[in-house]
Amino acid sequence: MADGRRTLEELKFLIAEKIKINCNLIDELTRAKRSLDEKCLLAHRLKEESVLKGDQVQDDRQRLGVVQ
């Protein structure tokens, strides 16, 4: 009986430890997802800016051609 109780207490301790590790991993995953989302938003914004700049360059070249 005492052996069973000791085993039960050890298992409870191990479960608590695994739960703590799992919570830490979930927190790390959440931070990584947030960082990835921020980087995706930045990449999307930079892509849009690049397209706009490309359009501006094309317009400027057309105007230059008209002036020349």
N, CA, C and O atoms as CSV, one atom per row, in Angstrom:
chain,resi,resn,atom,element,x,y,z
A,1,MET,N,N,0.826,-1.186,0.000
A,1,MET,CA,C,0.000,0.000,0.000
A,1,MET,C,C,0.878,1.261,0.000
A,1,MET,O,O,0.640,2.197,-0.763
A,2,ALA,N,N,1.885,1.264,0.863
A,2,ALA,CA,C,2.784,2.419,0.940
A,2,ALA,C,C,3.540,2.586,-0.374
A,2,ALA,O,O,3.798,3.705,-0.818
A,3,ASP,N,N,3.885,1.472,-0.982
A,3,ASP,CA,C,4.581,1.512,-2.271
A,3,ASP,C,C,3.694,2.163,-3.335
A,3,ASP,O,O,4.158,2.975,-4.135
A,4,GLY,N,N,2.449,1.803,-3.328
A,4,GLY,CA,C,1.492,2.368,-4.278
A,4,GLY,C,C,1.312,3.864,-4.073
A,4,GLY,O,O,1.229,4.618,-5.043
A,5,ARG,N,N,1.252,4.295,-2.828
A,5,ARG,CA,C,1.120,5.725,-2.533
A,5,ARG,C,C,2.344,6.506,-3.002
A,5,ARG,O,O,2.230,7.589,-3.576
A,6,ARG,N,N,3.508,5.933,-2.744
A,6,ARG,CA,C,4.740,6.589,-3.161
A,6,ARG,C,C,4.779,6.714,-4.695
A,6,ARG,O,O,5.137,7.758,-5.240
A,7,THR,N,N,4.408,5.637,-5.360
A,7,THR,CA,C,4.368,5.653,-6.820
A,7,THR,C,C,3.371,6.701,-7.313
A,7,THR,O,O,3.641,7.428,-8.269
A,8,LEU,N,N,2.215,6.768,-6.647
A,8,LEU,CA,C,1.195,7.753,-7.011
A,8,LEU,C,C,1.722,9.179,-6.846
A,8,LEU,O,O,1.507,10.026,-7.713
A,9,GLU,N,N,2.410,9.442,-5.736
A,9,GLU,CA,C,2.978,10.773,-5.501
A,9,GLU,C,C,4.047,11.117,-6.540
A,9,GLU,O,O,4.126,12.251,-7.013
A,10,GLU,N,N,4.862,10.131,-6.885
A,10,GLU,CA,C,5.881,10.357,-7.913
A,10,GLU,C,C,5.234,10.678,-9.257
A,10,GLU,O,O,5.680,11.565,-9.983
A,11,LEU,N,N,4.181,9.944,-9.568
A,11,LEU,CA,C,3.475,10.196,-10.821
A,11,LEU,C,C,2.816,11.572,-10.821
A,11,LEU,O,O,2.839,12.265,-11.838
A,12,LYS,N,N,2.237,11.971,-9.709
A,12,LYS,CA,C,1.649,13.308,-9.609
A,12,LYS,C,C,2.712,14.375,-9.825
A,12,LYS,O,O,2.477,15.365,-10.518
A,13,PHE,N,N,3.884,14.172,-9.228
A,13,PHE,CA,C,4.984,15.114,-9.405
A,13,PHE,C,C,5.419,15.178,-10.869
A,13,PHE,O,O,5.624,16.263,-11.412
A,14,LEU,N,N,5.560,14.024,-11.498
A,14,LEU,CA,C,5.970,13.982,-12.905
A,14,LEU,C,C,4.920,14.641,-13.802
A,14,LEU,O,O,5.266,15.355,-14.744
A,15,ILE,N,N,3.654,14.405,-13.512
A,15,ILE,CA,C,2.590,15.029,-14.293
A,15,ILE,C,C,2.643,16.543,-14.141
A,15,ILE,O,O,2.521,17.268,-15.128
A,16,ALA,N,N,2.822,17.025,-12.922
A,16,ALA,CA,C,2.910,18.474,-12.687
A,16,ALA,C,C,4.098,19.070,-13.450
A,16,ALA,O,O,4.000,20.159,-14.016
A,17,GLU,N,N,5.205,18.350,-13.458
A,17,GLU,CA,C,6.397,18.814,-14.169
A,17,GLU,C,C,6.138,18.857,-15.675
A,17,GLU,O,O,6.512,19.817,-16.349
A,18,LYS,N,N,5.501,17.816,-16.195
A,18,LYS,CA,C,5.192,17.773,-17.634
A,18,LYS,C,C,4.199,18.877,-18.010
A,18,LYS,O,O,4.313,19.474,-19.081
A,19,ILE,N,N,3.244,19.146,-17.146
A,19,ILE,CA,C,2.274,20.219,-17.399
A,19,ILE,C,C,2.993,21.561,-17.463
A,19,ILE,O,O,2.693,22.385,-18.326
A,20,LYS,N,N,3.939,21.783,-16.555
A,20,LYS,CA,C,4.701,23.033,-16.559
A,20,LYS,C,C,5.511,23.161,-17.852
A,20,LYS,O,O,5.540,24.229,-18.463
A,21,ILE,N,N,6.160,22.086,-18.263
A,21,ILE,CA,C,6.940,22.090,-19.506
A,21,ILE,C,C,6.015,22.369,-20.688
A,21,ILE,O,O,6.353,23.153,-21.576
A,22,ASN,N,N,4.845,21.724,-20.697
A,22,ASN,CA,C,3.888,21.928,-21.771
A,22,ASN,C,C,3.427,23.380,-21.834
A,22,ASN,O,O,3.320,23.947,-22.921
A,23,CYS,N,N,3.154,23.985,-20.687
A,23,CYS,CA,C,2.735,25.393,-20.656
A,23,CYS,C,C,3.838,26.301,-21.202
A,23,CYS,O,O,3.563,27.242,-21.948
A,24,ASN,N,N,5.076,26.017,-20.830
A,24,ASN,CA,C,6.202,26.800,-21.343
A,24,ASN,C,C,6.328,26.662,-22.863
A,24,ASN,O,O,6.591,27.641,-23.561
A,25,LEU,N,N,6.138,25.445,-23.365
A,25,LEU,CA,C,6.211,25.223,-24.810
A,25,LEU,C,C,5.065,25.927,-25.536
A,25,LEU,O,O,5.256,26.474,-26.622
A,26,ILE,N,N,3.884,25.912,-24.939
A,26,ILE,CA,C,2.740,26.608,-25.541
A,26,ILE,C,C,3.008,28.107,-25.580
A,26,ILE,O,O,2.706,28.763,-26.577
A,27,ASP,N,N,3.571,28.656,-24.508
A,27,ASP,CA,C,3.916,30.079,-24.493
A,27,ASP,C,C,4.943,30.400,-25.584
A,27,ASP,O,O,4.819,31.408,-26.280
A,28,GLU,N,N,5.939,29.554,-25.728
A,28,GLU,CA,C,6.965,29.767,-26.745
A,28,GLU,C,C,6.354,29.687,-28.146
A,28,GLU,O,O,6.687,30.487,-29.021
A,29,LEU,N,N,5.471,28.729,-28.349
A,29,LEU,CA,C,4.799,28.591,-29.634
A,29,LEU,C,C,3.942,29.818,-29.939
A,29,LEU,O,O,3.924,30.297,-31.073
A,30,THR,N,N,3.242,30.321,-28.947
A,30,THR,CA,C,2.410,31.512,-29.121
A,30,THR,C,C,3.262,32.717,-29.510
A,30,THR,O,O,2.894,33.481,-30.402
A,31,ARG,N,N,4.396,32.882,-28.842
A,31,ARG,CA,C,5.303,33.987,-29.186
A,31,ARG,C,C,5.835,33.835,-30.611
A,31,ARG,O,O,5.925,34.813,-31.353
A,32,ALA,N,N,6.183,32.612,-30.985
A,32,ALA,CA,C,6.705,32.370,-32.331
A,32,ALA,C,C,5.627,32.657,-33.379
A,32,ALA,O,O,5.920,33.240,-34.423
A,33,LYS,N,N,4.387,32.253,-33.109
A,33,LYS,CA,C,3.296,32.524,-34.051
A,33,LYS,C,C,3.062,34.018,-34.190
A,33,LYS,O,O,2.854,34.520,-35.295
A,34,ARG,N,N,3.095,34.728,-33.067
A,34,ARG,CA,C,2.897,36.179,-33.099
A,34,ARG,C,C,3.998,36.851,-33.916
A,34,ARG,O,O,3.728,37.741,-34.722
A,35,SER,N,N,5.233,36.420,-33.701
A,35,SER,CA,C,6.358,36.969,-34.456
A,35,SER,C,C,6.209,36.674,-35.945
A,35,SER,O,O,6.460,37.542,-36.781
A,36,LEU,N,N,5.806,35.460,-36.273
A,36,LEU,CA,C,5.607,35.086,-37.674
A,36,LEU,C,C,4.498,35.920,-38.307
A,36,LEU,O,O,4.631,36.376,-39.443
A,37,ASP,N,N,3.404,36.119,-37.571
A,37,ASP,CA,C,2.308,36.949,-38.086
A,37,ASP,C,C,2.782,38.372,-38.365
A,37,ASP,O,O,2.449,38.958,-39.395
A,38,GLU,N,N,3.561,38.921,-37.437
A,38,GLU,CA,C,4.079,40.279,-37.623
A,38,GLU,C,C,4.981,40.356,-38.853
A,38,GLU,O,O,4.911,41.316,-39.621
A,39,LYS,N,N,5.823,39.348,-39.035
A,39,LYS,CA,C,6.720,39.338,-40.188
A,39,LYS,C,C,5.954,39.162,-41.491
A,39,LYS,O,O,6.330,39.742,-42.510
A,40,CYS,N,N,4.883,38.369,-41.473
A,40,CYS,CA,C,4.058,38.205,-42.677
A,40,CYS,C,C,3.370,39.511,-43.028
A,40,CYS,O,O,3.295,39.881,-44.200
A,41,LEU,N,N,2.866,40.215,-42.014
A,41,LEU,CA,C,2.235,41.511,-42.270
A,41,LEU,C,C,3.245,42.502,-42.844
A,41,LEU,O,O,2.934,43.246,-43.775
A,42,LEU,N,N,4.444,42.509,-42.290
A,42,LEU,CA,C,5.490,43.397,-42.787
A,42,LEU,C,C,5.841,43.044,-44.238
A,42,LEU,O,O,5.982,43.932,-45.079
A,43,ALA,N,N,5.979,41.754,-44.524
A,43,ALA,CA,C,6.306,41.326,-45.884
A,43,ALA,C,C,5.200,41.743,-46.859
A,43,ALA,O,O,5.484,42.192,-47.969
A,44,HIS,N,N,3.957,41.595,-46.444
A,44,HIS,CA,C,2.832,41.991,-47.301
A,44,HIS,C,C,2.850,43.496,-47.557
A,44,HIS,O,O,2.647,43.951,-48.682
A,45,ARG,N,N,3.094,44.255,-46.496
A,45,ARG,CA,C,3.149,45.714,-46.647
A,45,ARG,C,C,4.301,46.131,-47.570
A,45,ARG,O,O,4.134,47.006,-48.420
A,46,LEU,N,N,5.462,45.506,-47.401
A,46,LEU,CA,C,6.610,45.825,-48.255
A,46,LEU,C,C,6.345,45.437,-49.702
A,46,LEU,O,O,6.771,46.133,-50.623
A,47,LYS,N,N,5.643,44.326,-49.902
A,47,LYS,CA,C,5.308,43.912,-51.268
A,47,LYS,C,C,4.387,44.946,-51.915
A,47,LYS,O,O,4.578,45.314,-53.074
A,48,GLU,N,N,3.389,45.412,-51.162
A,48,GLU,CA,C,2.484,46.436,-51.687
A,48,GLU,C,C,3.242,47.719,-52.025
A,48,GLU,O,O,3.002,48.334,-53.064
A,49,GLU,N,N,4.158,48.117,-51.142
A,49,GLU,CA,C,4.956,49.311,-51.394
A,49,GLU,C,C,5.817,49.129,-52.643
A,49,GLU,O,O,5.983,50.064,-53.427
A,50,SER,N,N,6.360,47.936,-52.827
A,50,SER,CA,C,7.189,47.654,-53.991
A,50,SER,C,C,6.374,47.763,-55.277
A,50,SER,O,O,6.845,48.316,-56.272
A,51,VAL,N,N,5.166,47.241,-55.254
A,51,VAL,CA,C,4.297,47.332,-56.432
A,51,VAL,C,C,3.988,48.795,-56.743
A,51,VAL,O,O,4.028,49.210,-57.901
A,52,LEU,N,N,3.678,49.578,-55.696
A,52,LEU,CA,C,3.391,51.000,-55.902
A,52,LEU,C,C,4.597,51.732,-56.477
A,52,LEU,O,O,4.459,52.547,-57.389
A,53,LYS,N,N,5.775,51.440,-55.944
A,53,LYS,CA,C,7.005,52.084,-56.447
A,53,LYS,C,C,7.244,51.680,-57.901
A,53,LYS,O,O,7.642,52.511,-58.717
A,54,GLY,N,N,7.004,50.412,-58.228
A,54,GLY,CA,C,7.168,49.964,-59.606
A,54,GLY,C,C,6.219,50.701,-60.542
A,54,GLY,O,O,6.595,51.088,-61.648
A,55,ASP,N,N,4.981,50.892,-60.081
A,55,ASP,CA,C,4.018,51.652,-60.885
A,55,ASP,C,C,4.472,53.102,-61.061
A,55,ASP,O,O,4.341,53.674,-62.144
A,56,GLN,N,N,4.999,53.684,-59.999
A,56,GLN,CA,C,5.488,55.065,-60.079
A,56,GLN,C,C,6.644,55.176,-61.063
A,56,GLN,O,O,6.716,56.128,-61.840
A,57,VAL,N,N,7.541,54.210,-61.029
A,57,VAL,CA,C,8.689,54.214,-61.947
A,57,VAL,C,C,8.196,54.114,-63.385
A,57,VAL,O,O,8.682,54.821,-64.268
A,58,GLN,N,N,7.235,53.237,-63.609
A,58,GLN,CA,C,6.693,53.081,-64.960
A,58,GLN,C,C,6.039,54.389,-65.429
A,58,GLN,O,O,6.237,54.804,-66.571
A,59,ASP,N,N,5.268,55.033,-64.560
A,59,ASP,CA,C,4.653,56.321,-64.910
A,59,ASP,C,C,5.717,57.373,-65.204
A,59,ASP,O,O,5.603,58.125,-66.172
A,60,ASP,N,N,6.753,57.424,-64.366
A,60,ASP,CA,C,7.830,58.396,-64.572
A,60,ASP,C,C,8.540,58.161,-65.914
A,60,ASP,O,O,8.895,59.117,-66.604
A,61,ARG,N,N,8.742,56.907,-66.277
A,61,ARG,CA,C,9.396,56.598,-67.549
A,61,ARG,C,C,8.523,57.019,-68.731
A,61,ARG,O,O,9.027,57.501,-69.745
A,62,GLN,N,N,7.226,56.835,-68.590
A,62,GLN,CA,C,6.323,57.271,-69.653
A,62,GLN,C,C,6.360,58.797,-69.804
A,62,GLN,O,O,6.399,59.321,-70.917
A,63,ARG,N,N,6.347,59.494,-68.671
A,63,ARG,CA,C,6.425,60.963,-68.709
A,63,ARG,C,C,7.743,61.428,-69.313
A,63,ARG,O,O,7.793,62.389,-70.081
A,64,LEU,N,N,8.811,60.721,-68.945
A,64,LEU,CA,C,10.122,61.060,-69.485
A,64,LEU,C,C,10.134,60.867,-71.013
A,64,LEU,O,O,10.699,61.678,-71.747
A,65,GLY,N,N,9.515,59.805,-71.463
A,65,GLY,CA,C,9.454,59.552,-72.887
A,65,GLY,C,C,8.673,60.631,-73.608
A,65,GLY,O,O,9.008,61.004,-74.732
A,66,VAL,N,N,7.637,61.129,-72.964
A,66,VAL,CA,C,6.844,62.204,-73.566
A,66,VAL,C,C,7.674,63.478,-73.620
A,66,VAL,O,O,7.629,64.192,-74.621
A,67,VAL,N,N,8.419,63.778,-72.584
A,67,VAL,CA,C,9.225,64.990,-72.513
A,67,VAL,C,C,10.353,64.945,-73.546
A,67,VAL,O,O,10.676,65.957,-74.168
A,68,GLN,N,N,10.941,63.780,-73.719
A,68,GLN,CA,C,12.064,63.668,-74.664
A,68,GLN,C,C,11.534,63.738,-76.068
A,68,GLN,O,O,12.306,63.664,-77.024
